[in-house]
Amino acid sequence: MTWVTGADGSPYGVTNLPYGVFRTDGGQPRIGVRIGSWVFDLAAAEAAELVLAAGALLRPTLNEFMSLGRPQWTSVRQRITELLTDPAHRAVVEPMLVPLDDVELLLPIEVADYVDFYSSEHHAANVGQIFRPGQPPLLPNWKHLPIGYHGRAGTVVVSGTPVIRPTGQRASAEGPVTGPSVRLDIEAEVGFVVGVPSALGDRVSVDDFTDHVFGVVLVNDWSARDIQAWEYQPLGPFLGKSFATSVSAWVTPLDALGDAFVPAPDQDPPVADYLRAVPHLGLDLRLAVEWNGEQVSEPPFATMYWTPAQQLAHLTVNGASLRTGDLYASGTVSGPDRSQVGSFLELTWGGAEPVKLGDESRTFLADGDTVTITATAPGPDGTTIALGQVTGTVHPAR
């Protein structure tokens, strides 16, 4: 229970407490946590010595705090929980609560590197059937390692940032043409934010996931399918992916998701030793995709073939270092049913089967369209935790 007005029963209650960065009236960025429909100003709390984090909560992003490591993360979370639940602290803390409607939410982290994976078997099989009909839907390497690619950290943007329709080359009957993408798509994903770095040459064990990863964000990795299809062979995704990746403004700490870890799907054939974890756990996150306010899909993250811990171990197995602020995303989250897919490529089966959206028949995104991705997770004692939503509206090409 919390003394904060309206927060009990909220999916942003005291068992959640996601971190973000905000400002008011165009002022300086400040770190806070969300509690109900309020933001607890942690910069003010540390300045008043109510919370101690070696000055990290006075910074304009979460990076310095995330670098402190799990013991400090847990200690600060426990202190915040105490301040928001013990009525003895109400008089001093309540003035530090800012109404959510009065804040501008900013990108919560300075993104160091960005990696995107391809870890849903259902998504990979669907894409294989769409692009390679009559052939095996999965390529021979897919069940042996988490497939991924490096993206552009500089085009990771906070939820609500306009998405400019990208321009690039695409194939046509007359040969390649250059112009705005006509097959603009989404990818509903879950992202993991690295707090504790690793040294160059070190390999991070699959068992050390919780020592390095601070928390979780929702991700929309916008995709220009026509640009991607023309350019991706032989080196993979490039301009069709790198124009915008939207992330939620709130980072849900792993400490809030303890009740969401569930057994991950069985893996056959057996994976390499460095990818083998006991227990083999995924996360029970339930996503929902809205297209212009209409829910069109409910992707289940618990069905993902490769887990976040395996992804982290794989991206460092060659000795690549981790940096504070690294973001790696799951890849499109899709379940076994058409109503559970995380891309419009799958929802409309490559554009061949349009869907009804209001009074329109639609395939890919039009200018002015808005896509919002939300997610929930089970919390303690039957409660529900909400992850910060990620939303974006498509603007015309420039």
N, C-alpha and C positions, 0 to 999 in steps of 0.2 A: 504494500500500500504506500502511496505517496501523498503528501499534503498539497501537491501542485494541482491547482484547480483544473478539473476536466481530464486529467491524465490517467486516472484509474480506469481500466477497461479499454484504453486506447491501444492500438497495435504499436504505438510509439510510447508505451509505458515504461516503467522503471526497469523492466527486464530487458529492454532494448537499448536505449541510450546510444544512438548512432552519432558519430562525430561529423562535423562539417565546418565550413568556413563561411562567414557572413559579414555583411556590413550594413550600416544604417545611414541613410541620408548622404550617401556617397563618401562615407568616412573610410577609415583604414580597415583592412580585413582583420577579422578576429575569429578565433577558434571557439566553437560552442558544441554542445550536445543537444539533441532534440528530446524534449519530454512533452508528450501530448502535442498541443498547438503552441508550444513555447520553445524558445532557444535559451538554454542556460549559458550565459557568457563566461566561458572558462578563462578568458584573458583577465576579466575583472576578478574572477575567483582566485587566480594565482597571484595577481597583483595584491590582493587582500590577504594572501597566505592562507586561504581556506583550502586550497589544493596545491600540493607541491610537486612540480615536475621539472626541476632544474631550469626553470624559465622557458621550457619548450612550449608551454601553452600561451606564451606571449608573442609567438611568431605568427607570420601571416599565412602559413600553410601547416599541414599536419606532419611534414617530413621529419622535423627535428624530434617531435614527440614519438613518432613511429620508430625512430632509430634507437630509442632507449631500451627496447626489448620487452619481452613478455612480463617479467616481474613488475616492471614499472607500469605497464599497461593495466595489469590486474590491480595493482595498488591504487592507481588513480581511479579506476572504475569503482572499486569498493568505496573510496572516499566520496565520489560523486553520488553513489547510491545512498550513502549515509546522510549526506547533506539534503537529499531530496526526499528522504523518508522520515527522518527524525524531526518532529515538530519544533524541537529546541533550536533548530537552525533556520527556521522559516523567516524570522525577522531580518536576518542579515542576508539570506540568499534571495528572497523574493524580489528585491529591487534589481537583481541581476538576471531576472527572467524577461526576455524580450518577446513580444507577440510575433509569431511566425509570419503574420501578414505584413509586419513592418520591416522585414529584413530582405536584403538581396543576397541570394545564395551564390557562392563562387565555386570554382574548381577547388576541391578540398586538398589536393596534393599537387606538388610539382612533379610531373610525370618524368621519370628518368628514361626508361625504355618501355616499349610496348610490344607484346607478343600475343598473337592470336592463334588459338588451337582449333582443332577440327575433330571434336571428341564425342559427338553423338553418332552412334551407329545408325540410328534411324535417319538422321539427316544425311550422312554420307551415302547411305544406300539409296535414298531418294534422289540425291543429286546424280549419283552414278546411273540410275535408271533414266533420268531426264536427259543427260548429256551423252550417255553411252548405251543406248537401247540395244538389247540383244547380247550384251556383254556382262560379265560378273559385276555386280553393283559396287563392290569394294575392291580396291587395288590390292595387290599381294602384300604390301607392307602394312596395311591399315591396322590389323590386329596385333602387330608386333611392337609398335611404338606410337606415342601420341604425335600425330602430324601437326605441324605448326609453321608459322612464318613470322618474320619481324615486320611490324608496322611503323607508323610515324607518330612518335610521341608528341610532336608539335601540333598535330591535328586532333588530339583528344580534347574534347570540349565538355563543359558542364551541361547538364540537362537544361533545356529551354533555349539553348543557343540555336539560332537559325541555321538550317542546313542548305547550303547553296548547291543547286543541281550541278554536278560536275560535267566538264567538257573533256572529250578525249576522242581517241580513234575507236571506231567500231567497224565490223565487217558489213558489207552490203553486196548485192548481186553484181554491182559494177566495180567492186574492189573496196578498199578501206576508205572511209569518209571520216571527217573530223567534225564534231558538233556535240551539243548537249546529249547526255545519256537519255535514252527513251525506255530503259528498263531498270529504273531506279528501285532498289529493294531495301529491306531491313534484314538484320540478323539479331534476334533476341538472344542475349548471352549473359553470363555471369562472370564478373571480373574479380580478380584477387590482387590485393595491394600488398607489396612487400615492404616490411618495416626494417628488419635487420639484414644488413648486407652480408655477402660472403666474399672471400678473397679469390682473386683470379687464380685458376688452377684447382680450386677446391670443388668437390662434388657434394651437393646437398642431398642428404639421405631422404628417402621417401618418409622416414619416421620423424623428420625434423620440420615438417610442414608448419606446425603450430608455433615453432620457435622463430620462424622467419616471416610468416604472413600475418599482417595486422588485422585485415578485415576484408569485407566483401562489398562490391558495388554492382548494380545492374548496368548492362552495356547494350547499346545499339550500335553495331558495327555496320553502318550504312554501306551499301554495295551497289555499284553500277554494273549490272550483269552483262550488258553488251560490251562495255569497255573491258571487263574482266575476261570475257570469253575470247576476245581477240588477242589479248596480250599475255594470258597466263601460261602458255606453253612456249618455251620449256622451263621458265624460271618461277612461275607461280604468281600469286597476287601482287599487284603493284598499284597503278593509278586508279584502278577500279575499286580500291579499298581505302586509299590513303587520304581521301579528301575530308572525311569527318568520322570520328568515333565518339558518340555521346555516352557520358557516364552520369550516374546519379550524383546528386550533390551531397548525399549522406553516405558515410562509410560505416557499415554495420560491423562492429568488432566481432572477431571469432568467439570471444567470451560470451556473446549474446546468443550464439547458435549451438550451444552444447546439446540441446535437445533435438537438433535437426540432423545430427549425424546418423546415418542408417547404412546397413550393408549395401555395398555397390553391386551391380550386376556381375555374375560370374564371367570370367575371362577364359576363353578357349580359342587358340592354344595357350598353354601357360606362358606368362610373360617373363622377360629377362629378370635376373636376380635384383637388379637395381630398381626395378619397378614393382617388386613384390612387397606388399605391406600386410601385416597381421596386427589388428584387423584391417580388412579391405573396406574402407568406408567412403561413401559419398554423402551428399547433402540433400535433404528433402525440402527443396525449394519449389514452390508452385507459382509459375509465372503466368501472366495474362497479357495479351497483346490487344490493344485497342487501335482501330484505324478510323480516324475522324469520329471518335467517341463510341464506336461500335465494337464490342469485343468479338474478335474473329478467331482467337486461338488461346489455348491454355497449355503451354509447354511444361512438361514435368522434368525438373533437373535431376531427380533421383534416378532416371533411366540412363544417364550419361555413362558411356562405356569406360572412358578414361577419367580418373578422379583428379581433383585439384592437387593432391599430394603427388600423384604420378606425373602430372604435368610439370610441377616444380622440379622433381628429381630429373626428369628428362631434359629440361632446358638448361640444366647445369652439369649433365653427365660428361660433357666434353671439356669441363673446366671453366665454362663461361661464368663470370661473376654476377652476383646479384647486387643491385644498388637500392638504397632507400628510395621509394617512390616508383620502383618498377611495377608495371601493371601487366598482368597476363590474363587473358580472357579464355573462356571455355570453348569458344566456337558456338555456332548456332545450336540452340537447345530444341530438339524435336523428339516427340514421342511416337508411338507406333501408329497413331490414328491421324487422319488429315486435320482433325480439329485440335491437334496438339503440336503442329509444326511451328517453327520459329522464323520462317521466311516466307515471303509472298511467292518466291520461286516455287516452293513446294505447295503452298496453299492453292495456287492456280495451275500447278503442274506445268511449269515453264511458260505460262501464259496461254496454254491451250484450253484451260477450263476456267474461265472468268468466274469471279464470285460476285454476289449481289451485295452492294454497299449502298444502303439507302435506296434511292431510285435509280442507281447507276449499276452497270455491269463493269467490273474493274479487274485489271491484271496487276500492273505495277503502279508506282506512285506518281501522282499528278502534282503540279505546283499547287501549293496551298494545303496539301494534305498534312495532317498531324498524326503522328504515331506515338503512343504512350505505352511503356512496358512497366508493369508492376509485379510484385512478388510478395509472397508470405512464407513464413516458416513456422513450425511448431515451437512454442516456448514452454517454459516450465508450468506444471500444474494445469495443463490444458489450455493455456493462453496462446494467442497468435501474435507473432512478430511480423511487422511489415518492413521490407527493405525500401530504401528511398527510390521513388519512381524515376524513370528516365524518359524524357519526352523531347520531341523535336518536330518542327514544321518545315516543309520543303519550300524553298524560295527559288525563283527562276535563275537559270544560268546567267552569268555575267558576261 
